[in-house]
């Protein structure tokens, strides 16, 4: 299955720049939204 | 919250099951199986509501409730088809130094831990203001 989107993020905490791989099914909201919230979470 | 900011927020979910949560890994893989059938977010919501009932039988039951093809879903789960994808999410989180959940990046700003709606609204409003 194709992976549609790559995001780069620069958190102040680590100053790391990491390319995130995101599957389109795990994205909600419009591509042009001014705010992107990436949630790292655990179901348990 | 997401509805409140209609069209102005894009939400991206990343799997970050913690090592001590042994039931979480199959749940994350199951959600991706549901996603392959176009039901990621309904399954995601079902998992949070069901927490922590994540035995195999539970995961199959939720898929059935959402009308997913039972055989296909079962195969996906048992083959652990999305295990590498979950693994990659974990690796990406670790590369960013994200070791507790939930952690949010709001236009790159790190927000760690469960945050009140009020605090979150403030953070989102600031992010909106910073952009034209």
Backbone of each chain as nested JSON, in Angstrom:
{
  "chains": [
    {"id": "A", "residues": [
      {"number": 1, "name": "UNK", "atoms": {"N": [0.834, -1.21, 0.0], "CA": [0.0, 0.0, 0.0], "C": [0.866, 1.255, 0.0]}},
      {"number": 2, "name": "UNK", "atoms": {"N": [0.507, 2.2, -0.82], "CA": [1.333, 3.401, -1.004], "C": [1.28, 4.327, 0.205]}},
      {"number": 3, "name": "UNK", "atoms": {"N": [2.364, 4.971, 0.43], "CA": [2.433, 5.954, 1.513], "C": [2.464, 7.327, 0.879]}},
      {"number": 4, "name": "UNK", "atoms": {"N": [1.526, 8.16, 1.278], "CA": [1.271, 9.36, 0.482], "C": [1.978, 10.619, 0.952]}},
      {"number": 5, "name": "UNK", "atoms": {"N": [2.416, 10.628, 2.185], "CA": [2.792, 11.931, 2.723], "C": [4.044, 11.853, 3.556]}},
      {"number": 6, "name": "UNK", "atoms": {"N": [4.892, 12.805, 3.388], "CA": [6.06, 12.929, 4.25], "C": [6.016, 14.274, 4.93]}},
      {"number": 7, "name": "UNK", "atoms": {"N": [6.232, 14.273, 6.211], "CA": [6.255, 15.53, 6.952], "C": [7.604, 15.682, 7.609]}},
      {"number": 8, "name": "UNK", "atoms": {"N": [8.083, 16.87, 7.661], "CA": [9.296, 17.121, 8.428], "C": [8.938, 17.937, 9.654]}},
      {"number": 9, "name": "UNK", "atoms": {"N": [9.456, 17.578, 10.779], "CA": [9.134, 18.3, 12.007], "C": [10.408, 18.672, 12.744]}},
      {"number": 10, "name": "UNK", "atoms": {"N": [10.359, 19.802, 13.39], "CA": [11.512, 20.251, 14.16], "C": [11.082, 20.595, 15.581]}},
      {"number": 11, "name": "UNK", "atoms": {"N": [10.978, 19.608, 16.442], "CA": [10.604, 19.901, 17.82], "C": [11.737, 20.62, 18.544]}},
      {"number": 12, "name": "UNK", "atoms": {"N": [11.345, 21.557, 19.39], "CA": [12.363, 22.307, 20.138], "C": [13.159, 21.364, 21.027]}},
      {"number": 13, "name": "UNK", "atoms": {"N": [12.487, 20.34, 21.532], "CA": [13.085, 19.45, 22.513], "C": [14.383, 18.821, 22.018]}},
      {"number": 14, "name": "UNK", "atoms": {"N": [14.347, 18.252, 20.835], "CA": [15.512, 17.497, 20.385], "C": [16.231, 18.184, 19.223]}},
      {"number": 15, "name": "UNK", "atoms": {"N": [15.568, 19.208, 18.659], "CA": [16.096, 19.883, 17.474], "C": [16.336, 18.918, 16.327]}},
      {"number": 16, "name": "UNK", "atoms": {"N": [15.71, 17.778, 16.412], "CA": [15.878, 16.78, 15.366], "C": [14.957, 17.106, 14.201]}},
      {"number": 17, "name": "UNK", "atoms": {"N": [15.37, 16.761, 13.044], "CA": [14.477, 16.84, 11.891], "C": [14.31, 15.431, 11.356]}},
      {"number": 18, "name": "UNK", "atoms": {"N": [13.095, 14.976, 11.403], "CA": [12.827, 13.593, 11.029], "C": [11.711, 13.577, 10.007]}},
      {"number": 19, "name": "UNK", "atoms": {"N": [11.889, 12.788, 8.994], "CA": [10.836, 12.626, 8.002], "C": [9.84, 11.606, 8.527]}},
      {"number": 20, "name": "UNK", "atoms": {"N": [8.589, 12.002, 8.583], "CA": [7.574, 11.085, 9.08], "C": [6.843, 10.441, 7.914]}},
      {"number": 21, "name": "UNK", "atoms": {"N": [6.636, 9.167, 8.043], "CA": [5.885, 8.433, 7.036], "C": [4.456, 8.298, 7.525]}},
      {"number": 22, "name": "UNK", "atoms": {"N": [3.533, 8.738, 6.723], "CA": [2.14, 8.734, 7.178], "C": [1.258, 8.068, 6.135]}},
      {"number": 23, "name": "UNK", "atoms": {"N": [0.443, 7.162, 6.606], "CA": [-0.512, 6.543, 5.695], "C": [-1.748, 7.432, 5.583]}},
      {"number": 24, "name": "UNK", "atoms": {"N": [-2.261, 7.629, 4.36], "CA": [-3.394, 8.542, 4.172], "C": [-4.611, 8.212, 5.052]}},
      {"number": 25, "name": "UNK", "atoms": {"N": [-4.82, 6.937, 5.348], "CA": [-5.995, 6.582, 6.16], "C": [-5.88, 7.105, 7.583]}},
      {"number": 26, "name": "UNK", "atoms": {"N": [-4.655, 7.475, 7.996], "CA": [-4.454, 7.93, 9.374], "C": [-4.388, 9.455, 9.472]}},
      {"number": 27, "name": "UNK", "atoms": {"N": [-4.913, 10.1, 8.453], "CA": [-4.967, 11.563, 8.429], "C": [-6.423, 11.998, 8.361]}},
      {"number": 28, "name": "UNK", "atoms": {"N": [-6.766, 13.007, 9.144], "CA": [-8.111, 13.555, 9.156], "C": [-7.991, 15.053, 8.917]}},
      {"number": 29, "name": "UNK", "atoms": {"N": [-8.825, 15.585, 8.07], "CA": [-8.804, 17.031, 7.833], "C": [-8.13, 17.368, 6.517]}},
      {"number": 30, "name": "UNK", "atoms": {"N": [-8.341, 18.595, 6.036], "CA": [-7.869, 18.986, 4.71], "C": [-6.354, 19.181, 4.642]}},
      {"number": 31, "name": "UNK", "atoms": {"N": [-5.816, 18.881, 3.475], "CA": [-4.38, 19.016, 3.226], "C": [-3.909, 20.449, 3.459]}},
      {"number": 32, "name": "UNK", "atoms": {"N": [-4.765, 21.433, 3.127], "CA": [-4.354, 22.842, 3.216], "C": [-4.647, 23.457, 4.581]}},
      {"number": 33, "name": "UNK", "atoms": {"N": [-5.049, 22.641, 5.561], "CA": [-5.327, 23.18, 6.901], "C": [-4.092, 23.906, 7.43]}},
      {"number": 34, "name": "UNK", "atoms": {"N": [-4.264, 25.083, 8.056], "CA": [-3.103, 25.841, 8.534], "C": [-2.39, 25.188, 9.721]}},
      {"number": 35, "name": "UNK", "atoms": {"N": [-3.103, 24.348, 10.468], "CA": [-2.481, 23.705, 11.625], "C": [-2.486, 22.197, 11.437]}},
      {"number": 36, "name": "UNK", "atoms": {"N": [-1.312, 21.6, 11.578], "CA": [-1.21, 20.146, 11.554], "C": [-0.847, 19.662, 12.946]}},
      {"number": 37, "name": "UNK", "atoms": {"N": [-1.664, 18.779, 13.478], "CA": [-1.378, 18.171, 14.773], "C": [-0.989, 16.713, 14.523]}},
      {"number": 38, "name": "UNK", "atoms": {"N": [0.218, 16.379, 14.917], "CA": [0.647, 14.986, 14.85], "C": [0.534, 14.418, 16.257]}},
      {"number": 39, "name": "UNK", "atoms": {"N": [-0.254, 13.383, 16.399], "CA": [-0.446, 12.762, 17.714], "C": [0.277, 11.415, 17.761]}},
      {"number": 40, "name": "UNK", "atoms": {"N": [1.225, 11.3, 18.676], "CA": [1.898, 10.008, 18.923], "C": [1.214, 9.4, 20.133]}},
      {"number": 41, "name": "UNK", "atoms": {"N": [0.525, 8.305, 19.921], "CA": [-0.258, 7.792, 21.027], "C": [-0.276, 6.276, 21.067]}},
      {"number": 42, "name": "UNK", "atoms": {"N": [-0.782, 5.802, 22.201], "CA": [-0.762, 4.387, 22.528], "C": [-2.197, 3.992, 22.827]}},
      {"number": 43, "name": "UNK", "atoms": {"N": [-2.679, 2.942, 22.207], "CA": [-4.074, 2.568, 22.429], "C": [-4.306, 2.015, 23.834]}},
      {"number": 44, "name": "UNK", "atoms": {"N": [-3.264, 1.478, 24.439], "CA": [-3.487, 0.817, 25.739], "C": [-3.503, 1.805, 26.892]}}
    ]},
    {"id": "B", "residues": [
      {"number": 1, "name": "UNK", "atoms": {"N": [-13.499, 18.924, 19.504], "CA": [-12.381, 19.856, 19.323], "C": [-12.015, 19.966, 17.842]}},
      {"number": 2, "name": "UNK", "atoms": {"N": [-11.866, 18.791, 17.225], "CA": [-11.522, 18.744, 15.802], "C": [-12.624, 19.435, 14.986]}},
      {"number": 3, "name": "UNK", "atoms": {"N": [-13.87, 19.17, 15.353], "CA": [-15.021, 19.749, 14.651], "C": [-15.084, 21.264, 14.873]}},
      {"number": 4, "name": "UNK", "atoms": {"N": [-14.715, 21.674, 16.102], "CA": [-14.755, 23.094, 16.459], "C": [-13.886, 23.935, 15.513]}},
      {"number": 5, "name": "UNK", "atoms": {"N": [-12.756, 23.385, 15.108], "CA": [-11.828, 24.104, 14.224], "C": [-12.018, 23.65, 12.781]}},
      {"number": 6, "name": "UNK", "atoms": {"N": [-13.239, 23.393, 12.438], "CA": [-13.635, 22.866, 11.133], "C": [-12.748, 23.353, 9.973]}},
      {"number": 7, "name": "UNK", "atoms": {"N": [-12.024, 22.425, 9.383], "CA": [-11.237, 22.737, 8.199], "C": [-9.887, 23.395, 8.473]}},
      {"number": 8, "name": "UNK", "atoms": {"N": [-9.641, 23.774, 9.733], "CA": [-8.388, 24.486, 10.017], "C": [-7.34, 23.583, 10.672]}},
      {"number": 9, "name": "UNK", "atoms": {"N": [-7.753, 22.365, 10.982], "CA": [-6.819, 21.424, 11.607], "C": [-6.725, 20.153, 10.776]}},
      {"number": 10, "name": "UNK", "atoms": {"N": [-5.516, 19.703, 10.649], "CA": [-5.299, 18.389, 10.072], "C": [-4.685, 17.536, 11.169]}},
      {"number": 11, "name": "UNK", "atoms": {"N": [-5.268, 16.382, 11.413], "CA": [-4.813, 15.508, 12.484], "C": [-4.156, 14.266, 11.879]}},
      {"number": 12, "name": "UNK", "atoms": {"N": [-2.971, 13.984, 12.351], "CA": [-2.226, 12.817, 11.877], "C": [-1.957, 11.916, 13.076]}},
      {"number": 13, "name": "UNK", "atoms": {"N": [-2.327, 10.661, 12.963], "CA": [-2.094, 9.74, 14.072], "C": [-0.846, 8.905, 13.806]}},
      {"number": 14, "name": "UNK", "atoms": {"N": [0.015, 8.837, 14.815], "CA": [1.215, 7.995, 14.717], "C": [1.184, 6.965, 15.84]}},
      {"number": 15, "name": "UNK", "atoms": {"N": [1.502, 5.735, 15.489], "CA": [1.529, 4.653, 16.473], "C": [2.734, 4.784, 17.394]}},
      {"number": 16, "name": "UNK", "atoms": {"N": [2.459, 4.831, 18.686], "CA": [3.576, 4.858, 19.635], "C": [3.248, 3.931, 20.814]}},
      {"number": 17, "name": "UNK", "atoms": {"N": [3.023, 2.625, 20.526], "CA": [2.76, 1.708, 21.636], "C": [3.992, 1.6, 22.527]}},
      {"number": 18, "name": "UNK", "atoms": {"N": [3.803, 1.714, 23.819], "CA": [4.929, 1.622, 24.752], "C": [5.252, 0.149, 25.0]}},
      {"number": 19, "name": "UNK", "atoms": {"N": [6.538, -0.114, 25.215], "CA": [6.995, -1.499, 25.335], "C": [6.278, -2.245, 26.458]}},
      {"number": 20, "name": "UNK", "atoms": {"N": [5.946, -1.533, 27.533], "CA": [5.32, -2.204, 28.677], "C": [3.854, -2.559, 28.398]}},
      {"number": 21, "name": "UNK", "atoms": {"N": [3.268, -1.962, 27.378], "CA": [1.878, -2.254, 27.042], "C": [1.829, -3.381, 26.008]}},
      {"number": 22, "name": "UNK", "atoms": {"N": [1.838, -4.598, 26.507], "CA": [1.992, -5.736, 25.606], "C": [0.768, -5.969, 24.728]}},
      {"number": 23, "name": "UNK", "atoms": {"N": [-0.391, -5.469, 25.144], "CA": [-1.601, -5.655, 24.343], "C": [-1.737, -4.597, 23.252]}},
      {"number": 24, "name": "UNK", "atoms": {"N": [-0.94, -3.564, 23.395], "CA": [-1.128, -2.417, 22.498], "C": [-0.7, -2.724, 21.069]}},
      {"number": 25, "name": "UNK", "atoms": {"N": [0.388, -3.442, 20.925], "CA": [0.941, -3.657, 19.584], "C": [-0.083, -4.268, 18.62]}},
      {"number": 26, "name": "UNK", "atoms": {"N": [-0.751, -5.389, 19.009], "CA": [-1.779, -5.937, 18.113], "C": [-2.916, -4.948, 17.843]}},
      {"number": 27, "name": "UNK", "atoms": {"N": [-3.249, -4.123, 18.828], "CA": [-4.328, -3.15, 18.63], "C": [-3.931, -2.125, 17.564]}},
      {"number": 28, "name": "UNK", "atoms": {"N": [-2.68, -1.682, 17.613], "CA": [-2.208, -0.727, 16.607], "C": [-2.194, -1.356, 15.213]}},
      {"number": 29, "name": "UNK", "atoms": {"N": [-1.792, -2.612, 15.162], "CA": [-1.778, -3.311, 13.87], "C": [-3.209, -3.505, 13.358]}},
      {"number": 30, "name": "UNK", "atoms": {"N": [-4.116, -3.832, 14.277], "CA": [-5.521, -4.044, 13.896], "C": [-6.128, -2.768, 13.327]}},
      {"number": 31, "name": "UNK", "atoms": {"N": [-5.807, -1.637, 13.938], "CA": [-6.362, -0.362, 13.453], "C": [-5.917, -0.113, 12.015]}},
      {"number": 32, "name": "UNK", "atoms": {"N": [-4.679, -0.473, 11.721], "CA": [-4.189, -0.289, 10.345], "C": [-4.88, -1.253, 9.383]}},
      {"number": 33, "name": "UNK", "atoms": {"N": [-5.212, -2.458, 9.867], "CA": [-5.992, -3.393, 9.04], "C": [-7.355, -2.773, 8.726]}},
      {"number": 34, "name": "UNK", "atoms": {"N": [-7.958, -2.148, 9.724], "CA": [-9.243, -1.477, 9.505], "C": [-9.056, -0.32, 8.521]}},
      {"number": 35, "name": "UNK", "atoms": {"N": [-7.922, 0.371, 8.639], "CA": [-7.618, 1.485, 7.745], "C": [-7.512, 1.033, 6.295]}},
      {"number": 36, "name": "UNK", "atoms": {"N": [-6.949, -0.149, 6.094], "CA": [-6.824, -0.684, 4.735], "C": [-8.206, -0.926, 4.137]}},
      {"number": 37, "name": "UNK", "atoms": {"N": [-9.206, -1.099, 5.002], "CA": [-10.583, -1.301, 4.536], "C": [-11.393, 0.0, 4.642]}},
      {"number": 38, "name": "UNK", "atoms": {"N": [-10.679, 1.119, 4.832], "CA": [-11.343, 2.417, 4.835], "C": [-12.005, 2.807, 6.143]}},
      {"number": 39, "name": "UNK", "atoms": {"N": [-11.653, 2.114, 7.24], "CA": [-12.324, 2.394, 8.521], "C": [-11.329, 2.718, 9.63]}},
      {"number": 40, "name": "UNK", "atoms": {"N": [-10.276, 3.432, 9.291], "CA": [-9.272, 3.679, 10.331], "C": [-9.864, 4.409, 11.535]}},
      {"number": 41, "name": "UNK", "atoms": {"N": [-10.491, 5.543, 11.303], "CA": [-10.919, 6.39, 12.428], "C": [-12.05, 5.776, 13.237]}},
      {"number": 42, "name": "UNK", "atoms": {"N": [-13.051, 5.139, 12.62], "CA": [-14.059, 4.452, 13.452], "C": [-13.439, 3.363, 14.326]}},
      {"number": 43, "name": "UNK", "atoms": {"N": [-12.469, 2.645, 13.795], "CA": [-11.83, 1.583, 14.579], "C": [-10.971, 2.18, 15.699]}},
      {"number": 44, "name": "UNK", "atoms": {"N": [-10.271, 3.225, 15.36], "CA": [-9.46, 3.994, 16.311], "C": [-10.344, 4.427, 17.508]}},
      {"number": 45, "name": "UNK", "atoms": {"N": [-11.492, 5.005, 17.202], "CA": [-12.399, 5.463, 18.269], "C": [-12.903, 4.278, 19.092]}},
      {"number": 46, "name": "UNK", "atoms": {"N": [-13.173, 3.176, 18.423], "CA": [-13.651, 1.976, 19.102], "C": [-12.59, 1.457, 20.072]}},
      {"number": 47, "name": "UNK", "atoms": {"N": [-11.33, 1.491, 19.654], "CA": [-10.239, 1.012, 20.519], "C": [-10.114, 1.878, 21.77]}},
      {"number": 48, "name": "UNK", "atoms": {"N": [-10.191, 3.178, 21.612], "CA": [-10.067, 4.051, 22.786], "C": [-11.242, 3.835, 23.734]}},
      {"number": 49, "name": "UNK", "atoms": {"N": [-12.42, 3.564, 23.166], "CA": [-13.598, 3.324, 24.005], "C": [-13.465, 1.987, 24.739]}},
      {"number": 50, "name": "UNK", "atoms": {"N": [-12.775, 1.031, 24.111], "CA": [-12.711, -0.337, 24.638], "C": [-11.518, -0.588, 25.547]}},
      {"number": 51, "name": "UNK", "atoms": {"N": [-10.603, 0.347, 25.598], "CA": [-9.359, 0.249, 26.343], "C": [-9.56, -0.421, 27.71]}},
      {"number": 52, "name": "UNK", "atoms": {"N": [-8.789, -1.418, 28.124], "CA": [-7.75, -2.104, 27.352], "C": [-8.171, -3.51, 26.925]}},
      {"number": 53, "name": "UNK", "atoms": {"N": [-9.385, -3.676, 26.452], "CA": [-9.83, -5.0, 25.998], "C": [-9.336, -5.237, 24.57]}},
      {"number": 54, "name": "UNK", "atoms": {"N": [-8.123, -5.759, 24.468], "CA": [-7.463, -5.885, 23.166], "C": [-6.995, -7.309, 22.877]}},
      {"number": 55, "name": "UNK", "atoms": {"N": [-7.715, -8.309, 23.416], "CA": [-7.355, -9.662, 23.018], "C": [-7.739, -9.849, 21.556]}},
      {"number": 56, "name": "UNK", "atoms": {"N": [-7.21, -10.909, 20.957], "CA": [-7.501, -11.149, 19.541], "C": [-9.003, -11.172, 19.296]}},
      {"number": 57, "name": "UNK", "atoms": {"N": [-9.736, -11.889, 20.163], "CA": [-11.187, -11.998, 19.99], "C": [-11.86, -10.626, 20.048]}},
      {"number": 58, "name": "UNK", "atoms": {"N": [-11.348, -9.757, 20.912], "CA": [-11.912, -8.402, 21.014], "C": [-11.689, -7.641, 19.713]}},
      {"number": 59, "name": "UNK", "atoms": {"N": [-10.462, -7.727, 19.219], "CA": [-10.108, -6.979, 18.012], "C": [-10.961, -7.429, 16.826]}},
      {"number": 60, "name": "UNK", "atoms": {"N": [-11.221, -8.737, 16.752], "CA": [-12.063, -9.266, 15.672], "C": [-13.511, -8.809, 15.852]}},
      {"number": 61, "name": "UNK", "atoms": {"N": [-13.954, -8.793, 17.095], "CA": [-15.33, -8.362, 17.39], "C": [-15.571, -6.923, 16.921]}},
      {"number": 62, "name": "UNK", "atoms": {"N": [-14.635, -6.02, 17.234], "CA": [-14.803, -4.612, 16.857], "C": [-14.852, -4.474, 15.329]}},
      {"number": 63, "name": "UNK", "atoms": {"N": [-14.027, -5.281, 14.65], "CA": [-14.034, -5.24, 13.185], "C": [-15.415, -5.652, 12.665]}},
      {"number": 64, "name": "UNK", "atoms": {"N": [-15.971, -6.678, 13.284], "CA": [-17.301, -7.144, 12.897], "C": [-18.356, -6.062, 13.129]}},
      {"number": 65, "name": "UNK", "atoms": {"N": [-18.238, -5.387, 14.254], "CA": [-19.199, -4.315, 14.573], "C": [-19.186, -3.21, 13.521]}},
      {"number": 66, "name": "UNK", "atoms": {"N": [-18.014, -2.994, 12.939], "CA": [-17.888, -1.924, 11.937], "C": [-18.166, -2.428, 10.527]}},
      {"number": 67, "name": "UNK", "atoms": {"N": [-18.55, -3.696, 10.433], "CA": [-18.928, -4.247, 9.137], "C": [-17.752, -4.602, 8.245]}},
      {"number": 68, "name": "UNK", "atoms": {"N": [-16.591, -4.792, 8.854], "CA": [-15.422, -5.16, 8.044], "C": [-15.491, -6.649, 7.678]}},
      {"number": 69, "name": "UNK", "atoms": {"N": [-14.923, -6.975, 6.546], "CA": [-14.882, -8.366, 6.085], "C": [-14.088, -9.204, 7.091]}},
      {"number": 70, "name": "UNK", "atoms": {"N": [-14.751, -10.166, 7.695], "CA": [-14.153, -10.897, 8.803], "C": [-12.917, -11.692, 8.384]}},
      {"number": 71, "name": "UNK", "atoms": {"N": [-13.027, -12.401, 7.244], "CA": [-11.909, -13.241, 6.809], "C": [-10.686, -12.391, 6.47]}},
      {"number": 72, "name": "UNK", "atoms": {"N": [-10.941, -11.329, 5.735], "CA": [-9.84, -10.464, 5.312], "C": [-9.184, -9.798, 6.534]}},
      {"number": 73, "name": "UNK", "atoms": {"N": [-10.006, -9.333, 7.444], "CA": [-9.468, -8.678, 8.637], "C": [-8.666, -9.667, 9.482]}},
      {"number": 74, "name": "UNK", "atoms": {"N": [-9.195, -10.869, 9.638], "CA": [-8.526, -11.903, 10.428], "C": [-7.165, -12.242, 9.816]}},
      {"number": 75, "name": "UNK", "atoms": {"N": [-7.155, -12.383, 8.488], "CA": [-5.881, -12.676, 7.804], "C": [-4.885, -11.552, 8.061]}},
      {"number": 76, "name": "UNK", "atoms": {"N": [-5.341, -10.331, 7.884], "CA": [-4.473, -9.165, 8.059], "C": [-3.866, -9.152, 9.46]}},
      {"number": 77, "name": "UNK", "atoms": {"N": [-4.72, -9.403, 10.446], "CA": [-4.27, -9.37, 11.842], "C": [-3.304, -10.53, 12.131]}},
      {"number": 78, "name": "UNK", "atoms": {"N": [-3.679, -11.727, 11.704], "CA": [-2.867, -12.91, 12.017], "C": [-1.536, -12.916, 11.274]}},
      {"number": 79, "name": "UNK", "atoms": {"N": [-1.537, -12.366, 10.075], "CA": [-0.278, -12.261, 9.313], "C": [0.608, -11.144, 9.85]}},
      {"number": 80, "name": "UNK", "atoms": {"N": [0.038, -10.335, 10.711], "CA": [0.717, -9.136, 11.223], "C": [1.213, -8.275, 10.053]}},
      {"number": 81, "name": "UNK", "atoms": {"N": [0.285, -8.058, 9.136], "CA": [0.629, -7.391, 7.883], "C": [1.215, -5.995, 8.096]}},
      {"number": 82, "name": "UNK", "atoms": {"N": [0.747, -5.312, 9.143], "CA": [1.194, -3.931, 9.346], "C": [2.214, -3.781, 10.481]}},
      {"number": 83, "name": "UNK", "atoms": {"N": [2.746, -4.906, 10.929], "CA": [3.753, -4.842, 11.997], "C": [4.941, -3.947, 11.605]}},
      {"number": 84, "name": "UNK", "atoms": {"N": [5.439, -4.056, 10.365], "CA": [6.58, -3.197, 9.994], "C": [6.219, -1.707, 9.999]}},
      {"number": 85, "name": "UNK", "atoms": {"N": [4.971, -1.391, 9.652], "CA": [4.539, 0.018, 9.642], "C": [4.488, 0.575, 11.06]}},
      {"number": 86, "name": "UNK", "atoms": {"N": [3.975, -0.241, 11.986], "CA": [3.919, 0.192, 13.387], "C": [5.347, 0.363, 13.913]}},
      {"number": 87, "name": "UNK", "atoms": {"N": [6.191, -0.579, 13.537], "CA": [7.599, -0.53, 13.943], "C": [8.261, 0.757, 13.448]}},
      {"number": 88, "name": "UNK", "atoms": {"N": [7.955, 1.127, 12.219], "CA": [8.554, 2.332, 11.647], "C": [8.071, 3.59, 12.381]}},
      {"number": 89, "name": "UNK", "atoms": {"N": [6.764, 3.591, 12.743], "CA": [6.247, 4.729, 13.519], "C": [6.997, 4.864, 14.843]}},
      {"number": 90, "name": "UNK", "atoms": {"N": [7.233, 3.728, 15.482], "CA": [7.942, 3.745, 16.77], "C": [9.357, 4.299, 16.57]}},
      {"number": 91, "name": "UNK", "atoms": {"N": [10.01, 3.832, 15.516], "CA": [11.379, 4.279, 15.246], "C": [11.412, 5.785, 14.974]}},
      {"number": 92, "name": "UNK", "atoms": {"N": [10.41, 6.278, 14.229], "CA": [10.366, 7.72, 13.925], "C": [10.146, 8.527, 15.203]}},
      {"number": 93, "name": "UNK", "atoms": {"N": [9.259, 8.022, 16.073], "CA": [9.003, 8.707, 17.346], "C": [10.28, 8.743, 18.182]}},
      {"number": 94, "name": "UNK", "atoms": {"N": [10.97, 7.629, 18.229], "CA": [12.205, 7.557, 19.025], "C": [13.259, 8.51, 18.467]}},
      {"number": 95, "name": "UNK", "atoms": {"N": [13.306, 8.618, 17.144], "CA": [14.268, 9.528, 16.526], "C": [13.976, 10.973, 16.925]}},
      {"number": 96, "name": "UNK", "atoms": {"N": [12.707, 11.259, 17.217], "CA": [12.318, 12.603, 17.656], "C": [12.419, 12.75, 19.169]}},
      {"number": 97, "name": "UNK", "atoms": {"N": [12.808, 11.69, 19.845], "CA": [12.92, 11.735, 21.298], "C": [11.573, 11.644, 22.009]}},
      {"number": 98, "name": "UNK", "atoms": {"N": [10.582, 11.089, 21.322], "CA": [9.242, 10.978, 21.908], "C": [9.11, 9.625, 22.598]}},
      {"number": 99, "name": "UNK", "atoms": {"N": [9.112, 9.664, 23.932], "CA": [9.134, 8.421, 24.696], "C": [7.971, 8.295, 25.665]}},
      {"number": 100, "name": "UNK", "atoms": {"N": [7.049, 9.251, 25.64], "CA": [5.859, 9.109, 26.472], "C": [4.644, 9.462, 25.625]}},
      {"number": 101, "name": "UNK", "atoms": {"N": [3.486, 8.949, 26.051], "CA": [2.276, 9.194, 25.275], "C": [1.184, 9.768, 26.168]}},
      {"number": 102, "name": "UNK", "atoms": {"N": [0.311, 10.576, 25.634], "CA": [0.415, 11.069, 24.267], "C": [1.389, 12.24, 24.16]}},
      {"number": 103, "name": "UNK", "atoms": {"N": [2.03, 12.338, 23.003], "CA": [2.83, 13.517, 22.681], "C": [2.294, 14.079, 21.366]}},
      {"number": 104, "name": "UNK", "atoms": {"N": [2.122, 15.382, 21.325], "CA": [1.594, 16.03, 20.134], "C": [2.625, 16.977, 19.547]}},
      {"number": 105, "name": "UNK", "atoms": {"N": [2.618, 17.089, 18.239], "CA": [3.357, 18.161, 17.571], "C": [2.312, 19.059, 16.925]}},
      {"number": 106, "name": "UNK", "atoms": {"N": [2.255, 20.299, 17.368], "CA": [1.302, 21.246, 16.8], "C": [2.103, 22.208, 15.944]}},
      {"number": 107, "name": "UNK", "atoms": {"N": [2.056, 22.012, 14.643], "CA": [2.954, 22.722, 13.718], "C": [4.395, 22.672, 14.232]}},
      {"number": 108, "name": "UNK", "atoms": {"N": [4.781, 21.517, 14.706], "CA": [6.165, 21.315, 15.129], "C": [6.432, 21.622, 16.59]}},
      {"number": 109, "name": "UNK", "atoms": {"N": [5.466, 22.276, 17.277], "CA": [5.646, 22.572, 18.708], "C": [5.264, 21.343, 19.528]}},
      {"number": 110, "name": "UNK", "atoms": {"N": [6.14, 20.971, 20.441], "CA": [5.94, 19.741, 21.196], "C": [5.018, 19.973, 22.392]}},
      {"number": 111, "name": "UNK", "atoms": {"N": [3.996, 19.151, 22.502], "CA": [3.076, 19.191, 23.64], "C": [3.057, 17.781, 24.236]}},
      {"number": 112, "name": "UNK", "atoms": {"N": [3.567, 17.681, 25.467], "CA": [3.719, 16.358, 26.065], "C": [2.639, 16.112, 27.112]}},
      {"number": 113, "name": "UNK", "atoms": {"N": [2.027, 14.951, 27.023], "CA": [1.077, 14.515, 28.037], "C": [-0.349, 14.934, 27.765]}},
      {"number": 114, "name": "UNK", "atoms": {"N": [-1.248, 14.333, 28.514], "CA": [-2.66, 14.683, 28.383], "C": [-2.822, 16.155, 28.741]}},
      {"number": 115, "name": "UNK", "atoms": {"N": [-3.448, 16.89, 27.855], "CA": [-3.553, 18.334, 27.991], "C": [-5.034, 18.692, 28.019]}},
      {"number": 116, "name": "UNK", "atoms": {"N": [-5.393, 19.659, 28.825], "CA": [-6.81, 20.035, 28.892], "C": [-7.244, 20.673, 27.575]}},
      {"number": 117, "name": "UNK", "atoms": {"N": [-8.536, 20.622, 27.337], "CA": [-9.111, 21.23, 26.127], "C": [-8.732, 22.714, 26.055]}},
      {"number": 118, "name": "UNK", "atoms": {"N": [-8.795, 23.365, 27.214], "CA": [-8.485, 24.804, 27.266], "C": [-7.052, 25.082, 26.824]}},
      {"number": 119, "name": "UNK", "atoms": {"N": [-6.122, 24.301, 27.385], "CA": [-4.708, 24.488, 27.024], "C": [-4.511, 24.236, 25.535]}},
      {"number": 120, "name": "UNK", "atoms": {"N": [-5.185, 23.195, 25.052], "CA": [-5.02, 22.831, 23.651], "C": [-5.56, 23.914, 22.734]}},
      {"number": 121, "name": "UNK", "atoms": {"N": [-6.707, 24.487, 23.148], "CA": [-7.302, 25.567, 22.363], "C": [-6.313, 26.738, 22.26]}},
      {"number": 122, "name": "UNK", "atoms": {"N": [-5.665, 27.05, 23.365], "CA": [-4.69, 28.149, 23.38], "C": [-3.534, 27.858, 22.428]}},
      {"number": 123, "name": "UNK", "atoms": {"N": [-3.031, 26.634, 22.478], "CA": [-1.896, 26.254, 21.627], "C": [-2.285, 26.322, 20.147]}},
      {"number": 124, "name": "UNK", "atoms": {"N": [-3.483, 25.847, 19.83], "CA": [-3.949, 25.871, 18.437], "C": [-4.162, 27.316, 17.975]}},
      {"number": 125, "name": "UNK", "atoms": {"N": [-4.753, 28.122, 18.847], "CA": [-4.994, 29.525, 18.481], "C": [-3.674, 30.25, 18.223]}},
      {"number": 126, "name": "UNK", "atoms": {"N": [-2.67, 29.944, 19.032], "CA": [-1.345, 30.551, 18.819], "C": [-0.758, 30.112, 17.482]}},
      {"number": 127, "name": "UNK", "atoms": {"N": [-0.936, 28.835, 17.174], "CA": [-0.419, 28.316, 15.9], "C": [-1.142, 28.978, 14.727]}},
      {"number": 128, "name": "UNK", "atoms": {"N": [-2.439, 29.206, 14.884], "CA": [-3.217, 29.857, 13.819], "C": [-2.775, 31.309, 13.639]}},
      {"number": 129, "name": "UNK", "atoms": {"N": [-2.485, 31.958, 14.762], "CA": [-2.078, 33.368, 14.721], "C": [-0.711, 33.536, 14.07]}},
      {"number": 130, "name": "UNK", "atoms": {"N": [0.147, 32.548, 14.289], "CA": [1.505, 32.616, 13.749], "C": [1.524, 32.46, 12.235]}},
      {"number": 131, "name": "UNK", "atoms": {"N": [0.38, 32.018, 11.691], "CA": [0.303, 31.821, 10.244], "C": [-0.669, 32.825, 9.648]}},
      {"number": 132, "name": "UNK", "atoms": {"N": [-0.391, 33.317, 8.481], "CA": [-1.291, 34.296, 7.863], "C": [-2.651, 33.672, 7.496]}}
    ]}
  ]
}
